[in-house]
Amino acid sequence: MRHTFTIIVVSALIGAICGAVVVLIVGSDDQTTDEELNAAVSSAVESAVAEAVEHAMQQSAEELASQLDDTMSTERRQVADIFAQISQSVVVIDAEGPERTNDQGVVVVSAALATGFVLDEAGHIVTAAHVLEGMTSFTVILPNDERLPAQRVGDDRPFSDVAVLRVNIEETDTELIVPSFGSTETVDAGETVIAIGNTLLGEEIAVTVGVVSDPDTTFFRERYEQDNLIQTDAALNHGNSGGILVDLDGKIIGMTAVIARETHDGDFVDGVGFAVQIDPVLEVARAIAEDGFYPRPTFGVINERLLTPTAAVQLDLEVTEGSFLIELERLGAFARAGIRPGDVLRNLNGVAINAETPFLNALKTLRPNVPVIVHVHRGGEEYRLSIAPDLRAP
């Protein structure tokens, strides 16, 4: 394009000079001076160059627009082809909870729609654990609209948002298509990605396109700093939970799970979503499919609260950082060691418990049945005990 622009301008320059000389020669009366000749050439050149530049810029803009149209058309076709192929591995999950009677005496049933994707040919389906919480029955809707009952195999909450269902493949003649999985290590900021999932407008799978703004980030969620996340501006909604994030090679690089509405400090956020990187998703999901659970440590903490200076004042505590223990399992590792509700967990094996490292994040780094040093504050006193976390039961 740059070479074309230069040729147009140079051609116009040569033409202008020749034209000016011809005009002067034809109209000359032997009184024409060198100064008049130079002025005429200069004027003709300026006019011709200005006209040529304007023409060249217009032509360049048209060429650029044409190239952009071609590029966009190619990308649209590529997205359409990828969607047509990989959507055959994406399912809708229709989940229902138990019947209950509301305050008006009406019997109601809680329900949720989510997305999932095929893990293997044995009938295992991966989805987001948070949308299945409290649900008791599950139906997997295949791309051909066939509905299959599904059993819950297990999940990894609260450590990650991965859950696994299983359908009986002997109950259908439809072949489950295992998608192509990529690796998060190849994902870069600025890369175009495709989000595929249920739109919550029914039981249909839809597609949106965006870019990766951060391939490896974190987001605070409830009591946990969720890590291994891909941040994207591809439009997501609640029905996308458990769906997939796909690169332009048609490989799954993440499981869509989080829509950001506000920051940890309460600031409004719009157009930001997160997908869990596919590498840890597959590691956890395959373990659940094989054993029913992913091996995690537990001290038997049922409920705890991350301390802040404000919370410390409300609870009349002398320390302002740590995890305030609210409820413990009666036979859990902490309870067996003499730790009780009302104690403040300050440190786990050298890792301080604070806003940067909440309790669950510190716990995640430990190994079941391996003793660690636990630092606890109680009534103005500091205690350090050697306690081995248990293996969390499935």
Disulfide bonds with the S-S distance in Angstrom:
none
